[in-house]
Amino acid sequence: MAANIDYMMEMVKDYLSGKTPRYIFELDFQTEILARYKKMVREHREFAELFYDLLSEGGVDLGDGLSDAEFKRLIRRQYNKVKSIADGGFC
């Protein structure tokens, strides 16, 4: 992968591992995806679109109203989908 994609994947991984609390993750994720998305597209368009669809729109954006445990399960499920597709030769 490339620097911006790697950065965003690592950010999600840090949240899932407990290194980053939810409120920091949600704020930082929104800031970073806005700042890095165009660069991610230049690095790998299909992966960037998949990441955005699954982890931004289908993950972080759906977090309102979820408990911390439910939110973490959602993000983990979406992260694993992205990883599975990437590991399957998508990238």
Backbone hydrogen bonds, N-H to C=O, Kabsch-Sander energy under -0.5 kcal/mol:
donor,donor_aa,acceptor,acceptor_aa,energy
6,D,2,A,-3.3
7,Y,3,A,-2.3
8,M,4,N,-2.1
9,M,5,I,-2.5
10,E,6,D,-2.5
11,M,7,Y,-2.2
12,V,8,M,-2.0
13,K,9,M,-2.4
14,D,10,E,-2.7
15,Y,11,M,-1.7
16,L,12,V,-2.6
17,S,13,K,-2.0
18,G,15,Y,-1.3
19,K,14,D,-1.9
20,T,14,D,-1.1
25,F,21,P,-2.6
26,E,22,R,-3.2
27,L,23,Y,-1.7
28,D,24,I,-3.0
29,F,25,F,-3.2
30,Q,26,E,-1.8
31,T,27,L,-2.0
32,E,28,D,-3.1
33,I,29,F,-2.9
34,L,30,Q,-1.6
35,A,31,T,-1.8
36,R,32,E,-2.6
37,Y,33,I,-1.9
40,M,36,R,-2.7
41,V,37,Y,-2.5
42,R,38,K,-1.7
43,E,39,K,-1.8
44,H,40,M,-2.8
48,A,44,H,-2.6
49,E,45,R,-2.5
50,L,46,E,-2.3
51,F,47,F,-3.1
52,Y,48,A,-2.6
53,D,49,E,-2.8
54,L,50,L,-2.8
55,L,51,F,-2.8
56,S,51,F,-0.9
56,S,52,Y,-1.1
57,E,52,Y,-2.5
58,G,53,D,-1.5
59,G,56,S,-0.5
60,V,55,L,-2.6
61,D,56,S,-2.9
62,L,59,G,-1.5
63,G,60,V,-1.8
66,L,63,G,-2.3
71,F,67,S,-2.8
72,K,68,D,-2.4
73,R,69,A,-2.2
74,L,70,E,-2.4
75,I,71,F,-2.7
76,R,72,K,-2.7
77,R,73,R,-2.6
78,Q,74,L,-2.5
79,Y,75,I,-2.9
80,N,76,R,-2.6
81,K,77,R,-1.8
82,V,78,Q,-2.2
83,K,79,Y,-2.8
84,S,80,N,-2.6
85,I,81,K,-2.3
86,A,82,V,-2.5
87,D,83,K,-3.3
88,G,84,S,-1.3
89,G,86,A,-1.6
90,F,85,I,-1.6
91,C,86,A,-0.7
